[in-house]
């Protein structure tokens, strides 16, 4: 009997020990480690940067941890050297020359050169060429080991983002890959080769990814003072306030404005708002459908929608009422066109609705059978399908869409089918599908690096990417007007002088305000950062790097991460040199640095109790076995 009990006791102890081993990887880093813990809500499907066009989570949050750009174009407007130490614009803006820092090295010790940049673009041109650069970028050529030139067919206003923002890939790794589109290391950190300060160390699929600091990072004047960066995927964004207040994360990326009341004013928590706001909540109108193809009908709809109520009530005062263009003229006064203001300003709800009804009445679109829904002179009912992009700000968007349905009902427009969609399905139905059966599509464009780009990007012909021309079909409805707007958009993108660009955009706005293929509902802040100030200091969100696509200020971007200082860390005795040294940094030690244990979400009190119980059980078991041995009779 004693043997049975002993065996059961040992089996139970081993089971608990195995359970303990399974939860130990979730322990907090040791006190000596200063790790930036970032809460995110967007897990990537790949770490292959050739897929960053389709994977917004990779492009937005992870890309700048995986690789480095030639230069940094910061939110505050400054452009600073990074992998490239200097640059020139030659031949009237058709040659962009970058001079690579001679110190730059990959994490395996191989020098980073202009040939890496050339090879990166050869891959991009073959497998992932940005549609916005079609017909613009004609060649990328390494002149010598440390000089690379981008050759264009015309000047390009976004050169610092599209060319300088290049994330460079290691040629000596990728040239040996048989199928670059299938190359993957999201689940194999040992394959990661980077020029950046942090190298991919460990992960738990879908839950967390840890990047540890390289002690041999080549850019010595920008060596981070923290030991690593941990990105935690938090599926439920409503947990952000609790995680921040408990100190389980140091920063929440893209913190939702509607959760701000839970952390504003709390001890050791600070909030940063991006410039603007310039994220746009829009209502695309399918102009392929009659009578939505009539600009007067779209004007009536724009007038009926209470943009002031949407901004102040549904966006909780964090929104700015939309106008009749896609630029927040209140935040960027250089683009102000008075006649493009929303026509509802200064009018009561009754006055707006009456004016919208009058516009429809004059078109002969009236309620002919008394059921509250208008019909056109040929009998077409104003009854349409309404699709909604669910993420982000899902709860806010659903309430706004309900309000819009109410506004439309008041002027005799019926929503017969209402369909909330996940992001990918929304993009397919709104932009990609050749057959579009919806009348209205409500969604968002996150903040672009430049306040004017939303207005320009969306109305290039042929349509570029997920543009609103592709969604609304405006180029088919008003081809001459759409073509004129497209010409102005192309001209604006050729401007290297900002004042000239502004004038082009203002001319676009003057045309756009009357046609309204997309109605701007509200502008709002998207990339809000909420962060703790009691673990790390020297937060500089305004030093975040703009990217060619959406958004600005993710804290994984170089300068924010590199400038952070752990609380209690002694500052250096002398400031780093303003200019990088002419000689390369000293060779790293031959012995590899000690491996850092995997870092992940902090251990809970319950887990600590379990571990303590296991330790006690093990001690008791050992004592019990020792007593049994002593009592065993001698043979």
N, C-alpha and C positions, 0 to 999 in steps of 0.2 A: 504493500500500500504506500509506504514511504517513497519507494522508487517511482510509483505513478505520480504522486504529488510533486516530487522533485522534477520529473520530466515535464509535467504540465506547467510548473512554475518557470522552468527554464524556457519553454516554448513561448509562454506569455511574455517573458522579459525580452526575448529575441524579437517578437512581433512589435513590441513597443519601441525597441531600439531601431528597427527598420522604419517604423513610422516617423520616429524622430529624425532619422537620416533624410527622409523624404521632405521634411519641412525645414531642415536647417539651411538649404540654399536661399530661403527667404529672409535670412537674418540681415540685420543692418550691417553695413560695412563697419570695420573696426574703428574705434574712436580716432585713430591716427589718420584715417582716410577722409578727405573732404570731397564729397561727391555731390554734384548738382543733380537733384532728382526732379524730373520734369513730368508733370501729368499731361498726357495727350489723349485724344479720343479717336485717333485716325491711324490704325495699324497698317503698315505697308504690306503689299503682297510680294514685293521683290526688292532686292538691293541693286539690281542691274539698272544703271543710270540711263541706258538707252530706252527704258520703259517709263522714264519720269514724266513723259507727256501724258500717258494714260493713268499713271498712279499718282494722284495728287498728294497722297500721304507721304510717299517717297520724296516727291519734288519739294513739298512744303516744309517738312520737318527733318527728314533724315539725310537729304542729299548733301548738306553742308557739313555734316559730320563724317560722311563717307569720302568726300573729296574737297578740293579747294579751287576757287576761281582765280582768274588772272588779276582782277582788281575788285575792290569793294565799292559799290555805290550805296552810300548810307542813306537812311531815312532823313537825316538832317540835311541832305543835299550834297555833302562832300563826297569826293571820289578819291580813294586812297590806294596806294600800291599793295599788292599781296604776293601772288606768285610772280607777277610782272612788277619790276621795280620802276618802270617808266613806260610812256607810250607817246605816240605822235599821230596826228591826223594830217595826211598829205593828199596831194592831187585833188584839191577842192572837195575833200570828204569822200573820196572813193578808195583810199588806202589807209588802213588803221594798223599801225605798227606797234607791237608790244615787245619790250625787252625783258626777258626772263631773268629773275634773280639767280645769279650763279651759285648761290648757296643751296638752292632748292633740291631736296632729295626725297626719294620715296622711302617708305618705312623699311624696305629691305636693303637700303643703302645705295640703290641705283640713282644716279643724278636725274633730276627732272629737267628736260630740255624742250626747246621749241619743237623738236620732232614728236614729242608726246602730244603737244597741242595740235599739230598738223594731223597726226594719226587719229586723235579724238574726233576731229571734224570730218575726217574721211569716213569714220564709222557713222557719225551723225547724218552726213549727207546720204549715205547708203541706206541706213536703217531707221533714222529718226529725225529727218530734216524738218525743222519748224516751218509750218505752212506760211507763217508771216514773212519768212526770209526767201520764199520761192521767187526767183527772178531778181532778188536783191543781192544775195551773197553768191559770188561766182567762184571764189577760190580762197583756200587757206593754205599758205605755203611757208615752210621754215626756210628762211634766208640763210641762216647759219645755226649753230648750236643753241644760241640764246636770243635769236630774233625771229619772230613770226609775224606775217602780214596777212590781214584780211582784205580781200579785194572785192569791191562792190560795184554794182552798175550805177549807183547813185549815192549821194550822201544819205546817212541813216541816223535819225535823231536818237534812236535807242542803242547806239553803238556800245555805250558803257554797260548796258544790261545784256544785250544779245551776244556781243563779242567778249567784252570784259568779264561778263558773268559766266563764261565758259568754265564748267567743272572738268578739270583735266583728268584723263584716264592714263594709266601706265601702259605705254606701248609694248614694253617687253613682256607684259602679262597677256594683254589682249591680242597681240598678233599671233599668239599660239592657240587661240580659241577657235575651234572649228566653226561653231555657229554662235556668233556674238549675242544674238537675241535669246539664246538658251543659257548663256553663262549666268551662274547664280552662286551667291555665297551667303544668302540670308540665314541659312542653317549651317554654315561652315565658316566660322570666324577666322580659321587659320588661313583661308584663302584671301583675306582682306589685305590689300597693299594700298597705302594712302600716302599723300604728301602732308596730310593734316596733323594736328597736334594730338588727336585722339584716334586710337585704333580699336576696331571691333573686337570685343573680348569674349562675351558670353551672352546668352539669351534664354528665354523660355517662350516657346512659340505663342504669339498672340498676346503675351502678357508684359514682357519687359525685354529691353535690349541695353547692354552695358558697353560703354566705350571708355577704355582706360587711357590715361595720358602717356604719351611717348616721351621718355626722358631724353631721347636723341632728336627731338623736333628741331628742324633746321632754322626756323625763324626765331632765333633766340630772344630778340627784343619783344616778342609777343608770346613767350612761353606762358601757358596758363599756370595759375597758382592753385588750382584745384586738381584733384587726382583722377577725376573721371566724370562722366555724364551718364546718368541712368534715365531712360525714357520708359515710363510706366503707362501702359494702355488702360485707361479707365473707361469702361464701356458705358457707365451711367454718369453723364456730366453733372448730374445733381449732387454727386459726391464731392465735387471740387471744394465747396466751402468747408466741409468737415475735414477733408484731408489736409487742407491748408492750415486750419486752426489747430489740428492735432499735431502738426509738424511732420506728417507722413510724406509730404512732398514740399519742395522748396518753391516751385513755381507752377502755375496752371497756365498752359498755353491756350490762346484763343478763349479766354474766360468769357462765358456768356453774360451779356449786360443784364439780363433779367435775374441773375443770381448775385449781382453786386451788393444789394442791400444786406446780404448775409455776412459779408466780410468788410464792408466799408466801415472804418473806424475801429476795427478790431486790433488788439495789440500785435505789434510786430508784422503787420501785413500792409503792404503798399500796393497801389493800383497805378498802372500806366495806360493812358489812352493813346492810340496812334493819331497822327495828324489827320485832319479831315472833319468829321468822318466821311469816307468815300465809298464804303460798301453800299451797293445799290440793291434795293428790293424792287423788282420790276414785274410788270404784267405785260408779257408778250401777247400781241394780238395777231391771230392768223388772218392776214389780209387776203389769203386765197379764197376766203369764204365771203359770199355776199350776205349782208351789206357791210361787213367789216372792212371791205376793200375801199370804202368811202372815207376819206379823211374827216369829213364832217361828223360821221358816226363816232369815229375815234375821239374827236374833240369833245363830243357830248359825254362820252364815257369818262374822259379825263376830268371833265368839269363835275360830274356827279360823284366821283370818288372823293371822300373827305380826307385829304392828305394830312391836314392838320390833326384830325382825330387819330389817324394811324400813327403819326410820329409821337404825339404827346401821350396817348392812352395805350395803344397796343405795343409801342416801343418804349413805354414807360418814361418818356421824356428824354431818352438817350438818342432818339432819332431826330432827323431834320426833315421837314416836309419836302417831298419831291417837287421838282419844277417841271418844265416842258423840255428838258434835255437830260443827258446822263452825266452832267458835271455838277458837283455841289458848288454852285456859284456863291453861296454864302460863306463857304470856307476858303474858296479860292477866287477872290474878287477880280483878279486879272481876266477871268473868263466871263465876267458879268455882262449879260445882255438883258436889259430891262424888260423887253417885250417877250422874253422867254419865261418870265415868272408864271407861276400857276395862276390861272384865271379865276380861281376860287377865292383869292385873297380879298378880304374886305367885304365878302358877301355872306349872307346868312345861308343856312342849309336850304331853306325854302327858296331863296333867290337862285341858288345854284341849280337845284333840281328843276325849277321852273324854266331856267334858261336852257338846260340840257333837253328838256321835253320839247321846248320850242324848236330847237335845231332839228330834232327828229320829225316833228310835225311838218316842218317846212320841206322836208325830203319826201313827204308822203308816207312815212313809216308810222303807222298809227295802229291802235288796238281796234281791229275791225269787228271782232266778235265779242268784246266785253269780258274776256277772260283774264285781262291784266297783262297779256303778252302782245307786243306789237307785231304787225305784219307789214311787209313791204308791198308796194303796188302790185307786184306779181304774185303775192300770197305767201312769200317766204317768211316763216315765223322766226323771230329773233330768239331762238332757243339753241344753246350751245353747250359743248362739253368743256369742263374746267379741270385742268390738271395742275398739281402742286408738287414742287420739290420739297421733300420732307426734311432733309438735313442740309445745313445747320438750322438753328433757331426753330426747330419743328413746332414747338408749342405756340410760339409767337405767330409763325406763319399760318398755322391752322386757324387761329382766331382772326387774323387779318383777312384770310380768304373768306371766312364766314361773313365778315363785315362787307367785303366787296360784293359778295352775292346779294346782300341786302341792298347795297347802293344800286346795283344793276336792276334789281327788281323794282325799285322806285321809279325807274325811267322806262319800265316795260321790257326789260331784257331778262330772259329766263335761263337758268342753268339747269339743264336737263340731266346731266351726268357729271358727278363730282368725284375725282380720283386722285387721292394722295399717292405719290410714287417715291420709291427709294431713288437715290441720286442717279445711279447708272441707268435705270429704267426711264427716269425723267429726261435725262440727256438724250436717250435714244428716241423717245417719242417727240420731244420738243425740237431737237436739232438734226438728228441723223436720219430718222425714218423718212423715206420718200413720200409716204402717205400720212398726212397729218389731218386727223379728223377732229381735233380739238379747236375750240374758238379762243380760249384764254389759257395761258401757261404762266403760273406765278412761281418765281424763283429768285435767286440772288446771284450777284457777282461779288465775290470777296474783293477786298481793297486791292486795286492795281497799284504798282509802284508809282505811277504818275497819275494825277487826278484827271488828266485829259484823255488817257488811253482808252477808257471804256467807250467814250464817244467815237473815237477814231477806229479802234480795233473792230467794233461791231458792224461797221458799215463800209468796209473794204469790199470791192468786187474784183474778182470772184471772192466769195465769202471765205474768211480765214477761220479755221478751227470751229469752235462752238459759238459762232457769231449770231447775232440776232437777225441778220439778213437771212441766214439759213433757217431760222425758226419762223420768222414772220412772213417770208416770201415777198417782202416789200419791193425787191428788185423786179418782180414780175408784175406787181400791182401798179407801181409808178416808176417804170424803167428809166425815163429821162431824168426825173428828180433824183432817183437813187444813184444813177450814174454820175450826176453832178456832185452829189455828196461824196461818192467814192473818189472822184478826182481830187476833191479837197482833202480827203483823208490821206491819200497817197502824197499829196503835196506837203501836208503837215509833217509826215514822216521823213521827208527829205530835208527838213529844216534843221540846221545846226545852231541857228540863232533862236533862242527861246521866244523872243518878242514876235518874230515872224510866225512861229508855230502857234502862238496864242491867237493871232489875228485869223489864221486859217480855221482854228477850232471855233472861234466866235462866228465865223461865216457859216460853218456847218450848223451851229446851234440856231442861227436865224432861219435856216431852211427847215431844220428838224422840228422846230416848235409847232409848225402848222400841220405836219404829217403824222407824227406820233405813232409810228409802227410799234414802238414799245413805250409803255407808260411807266415813268419813274414814280414809284409809290413813296419811297423814303430813302434817305441816306442814313447809315448807322455805323457805329464803330464795331469792327469785327475782331481784329487782332488785339484785344485787350489782354494785358498781362497782369495777373495778380500774383504777388510773390512775398516771401518772408524775408525780413531784414535782420533777423537775429542769428542766422547761421552764416549767411554770406552777405557781403557788402560790396559797394562800388558797382551797383546795378546801373547800367547805362542803356536802357532800351532804345534810346534815340540813335544809338550806334548800330542798330540792327541793319542787316544787309538787304537791300531790295533784290528781287529776283526777276527774271524775264516774264514770269507768269503772274499768278495771284499773290497778294499778301506781302507784308513786310517783316514783322518783328519777332519771328520765332527765336527763342533764346538759344537754340543750337547753332545759330549763325555765328561766324567767327568772333567778332569783337566782343559781343555780350559775354560769351563764355570765357574768352581769354582774359577779360578785364576783372572778373569776379575775384574777390579776396575773402577767404574764410575769416570769420570773426576770431580774433586772437592771434592771427598769423602776423609775425613781426615783418614790417616792411623792409625792403632791401636797404642797405646802407647808402647806396647811391642809385639815382634813377637810371634806367636803361638808356643807352645811347640813342640820340634822336635819329641818326642815320645808321643803317646796318653796316657792320664792319666789312672792309674790303676783302679780308681773308676769310676763307670758309671756317665754320666752327670746328672745334677740335673733334677728332674722331671719337665716336662713342666707344665705351668700354667693350672689350671683346666678350666678356661674360654677359649673358642676357640679364635684364632686370628681373627681380623675383616676380613670379606670377601673382596677380591680385586675385583673391577669391571672388567668385561670382557675387554680384550685387543685385539685390532685388527689393521688392517692397518690404518695409520694416516688419519685424517680428511682433506679433501681437502679445498681449498679456496672457491670453489663453494658451498660446503656444509656449510661452516661457514657463507657465505652470506645468504643462505636459512634460516639457524637457526636465524640469526639476523632479517631477514624479518618477520619470524614467531613471534618472541618476540615483534616486533613493532606492528604487527597486533593484537596480544593479548592485548597489552596495549591500543591501539586505541579502540578495541572492548569493553574493560572494561570501558573506559571513556565514550564511546557512551551510554552504558547501564546505567551508573550512571546518565548521563544527562537526559535520558528518564524517569528514576525514579523520578528525581526532577521535571520534567515538567508535570508529570502525575497529572491531576486535582483531587482534593479531593472530595470524595463523601459525 
